[in-house]
Amino acid sequence: MPRKGNTALVAKFLDELWNKRNLDAIDQFTVEDYVVHIPQGDLLGREALKSAAESYFGIFSLIHLSVVDQTSQDSQVVTRIQWDTALELTDQRLHQEIERTILARGVSIDRIDNGRIAESWNMLDWLYYGFNLQELSRNPDFVQILLALSPCDHGRCPLGQHCVNNNYCQADVGHG
């Protein structure tokens, strides 16, 4: 596939999966043994990514991914990404739901094989993301839990937390 086609393929996949919440895009745009490399560990296969995406969809009331810039060479595509996410939180003091928007930036490198995404390396600026999360809370007790999608190792979470669905770990990021 020409380089321009590779960048379009990755952009379409990201839009379908994250902006349209279309889990079928994973089967449509990736190879069967697709691997996603993230700092917390590897997501092996399509089902692992589907599970991770479903977790994000359950946590965030809004996920909008913007492609800031893309370039490609041979079978690899590098994409600079901006995530706009929102959490619906209950303010105990005001007894109402509040939606808090959280910005994150990242880079994805995707390897294309025969017109499908075979492997991805994803890195979000978690320090910047965490700063935004804390800044939005203004109260360390306001935001308690964020799912850190980290593959578990036979029930032993690398983050020292408990497993969710025997696949991913839940980590506390609040101070409460």
Secondary structure, DSSP 8 states (H G I E B T S, - for coil): --HHHHHHHHHHHHIIIIIS--THHHHHHEEEEEEEEETTEEEESHHHHHHHHHHHHHH-SEEEEEEEEEEEETTEEEEEEEEEEEEEEEETTTTEEEEEEEEEEEEEEEEEETTEEEEEEEEE-HHHHHHHHHHHHSSTTT--EEEEEEE-BTTB-TTSSEEETTTEEEEE-S--
